[in-house]
Amino acid sequence: MLKWWQERVVYQIWPRSFQDSNGDGIGDLQGIISRLDELKDLGVGIIWLSPIYPSPNVDYGYDISDYKAINPEFGTMEDFHQLLAEAEKRDIKIVMDLVINHTSDQHPWFQQSRDRTSPYRDYYIWRPGRGRKPPNNWGSFFGGPAWTYDEQSGEYYLHLFAKNQPDLNYRNPRVLEEVKEVLRFWLDKGVAGFRCDVINIIWKSSLANGKWRPALKGLEHYLAQEGCHRILRELRREVLDSYDCFTVGETVFITTKMANEFLRSRELDMVFSFEHMAADELLLKWFKTKFKPERLARALTKWQLEVPWNANYLENHDQPRSVSRFGDEGEFWEQSAKLLAVLLLTLKGTPFIYQGQEIGMTNFDFTGMDQIKDIESHNVYRLAKRLGFPASARWKLIKASSRDNARTPVQWNAGPNAGFTTGTPWIGVNSNYKRINLEAQLHDPHSVRSFYKRLIALRASSDILKAGAFEAVQISRSLFVYRRKMDGNSLLVLLNFSKEEAAAPYRGEVVLSNYERPSYTGRLQPYEAVVLQE
């Protein structure tokens, strides 16, 4: 029997860019409350909120300065309580983002830890340098070394991300006790679980030098270590098992074997894999190559077959828009956006939709670095400049891969600022909002948004789509065909990732088609997706 979080569809909200209610140009909790009816109408059963805690916003919320409060930019704790109550009226669960690998350097714990005599000193990982060099050769996920020297302390501190995001030290048992209290604080308010940020790198087994690799030296000392498993088992046993909640882990560089180790004893309920996100990448996410549908299909198939339950996604706050990556922004924008919807909602697992995905939002149309807010993008741009990349090549990297592609405001209507704010948006609005917006699609039965709604309803009514087994039928250069089956019944999903027609000689009764055809003739149109009842 499925659990409630396996039956529902999750909708991720990145609050800063969702809906502004007070005209300050920043999305907020009251803005989210004002849009709950649209989400309920879509068929959403769970909302995952990206961080809403106080933060200096170096990494826009993923640098937390207080785990038990609300960022004033987003509202108040009373607003949050209202959000929980209004969501509950609509049978929508709220899931929080949990960022416990690191804090902000403005967190009181870190500020006090800079004093060598403070009881908070060992909340973080401090070490003396090697002469004038950092304690080891580890690299940061955001580029550059993973250590920063603190003049006040006279030592270096570890940060696997920005220098403003010091890593917590889980060898100090007090840190884990603090985290338990954070979990209980929000669960007692009624949240339904947590999305756990970079959760598989929280334990550092050693601070020895890392082996040589093009990036992220030191990874072998902190990726999915036994200490991480031990911490998650303790959190499950001492906190999470006392509540009706679930956890989904953002798990970097994870393999199916690693995933099953986290899932086997419910250290996590689900994990986000990244393998399918490399279908248009060369070694690193910043080096894009031509998208290969076959590579995407094989990665998804591997995870469908080797992991019992997947957290399925094509977009989030860290990834470019899926229609821009895996579809077509031009002639076949609508068809490819719908095809990707079919892919997401017919795989086995819990589907995660990112805000704006349901209307086919595309990558930003910015023209220069002065429009970019993302710290990772600026770090990479500077690094590429130091390495001698010409300006055009540096901008090409940013334009294709920047996290800001997913962070432009949600396009609600064709009015000023796409209906996001009456003020000045904190980041630019994509100029295609007059063509791509919710209002234009809401009552159009043929729109991308209406198609998502139909698909979500189909999944909700289909035991096969919710719980049926997955079987790959055909994977080729542009075709991905798979079967979902249960108790002798089956649905066949046919996807053509191409601007050309393709032969796919299969038979069945059409359940759904993004070309809305009444019957299937054995040939797929460009970017056509068909679901057949066999």
Secondary structure, 3 states (H helix, E strand, C coil): CCCHHHHCCEEEECHHHCCCCCCCCCCCHHHHHHCHHHHHHHCCCEEEECCCCCCCCCCCCCCCCCCCCCCCCCCCHHHHHHHHHHHHHCCCEEEEEECCCECCCCCHHHHHHCCCCCCCHHHECEECCECCECCCCCECCCCCECEEEECCCCEEEECCCCCCCCEECCCCHHHHHHHHHHHHHHHHHCCCEEEECCHHHCCCCCCCCCCCCCCCCCHHHCCCCHHHHHHHHHHHHHCHHHCCCEEEEECCCCCHHHHHHHHHCCCCCEEECCHHHHCCECCCCCCECCCCHHHHHHHHHHHHHHCCCCEEECCCCCCCCHHHHHCCCCCCHHHHHHHHHHHHHHCCCEEEEECCHHHCCCCCCCCCHHHCCCHHHHHHHHHHHHCCCCHHHHHHHHHHHCHHHHCCCCCCCCCHHHHCCCCCCCCCCCHHHHCCCHHHHHCCCCCHHHHHHHHHHHHHHCHHHHHCEEEEEEECCCEEEEEEEECCEEEEEEEECCCCCEECCCCCEEEEECCCCCCCCCEECCCCEEEEEC
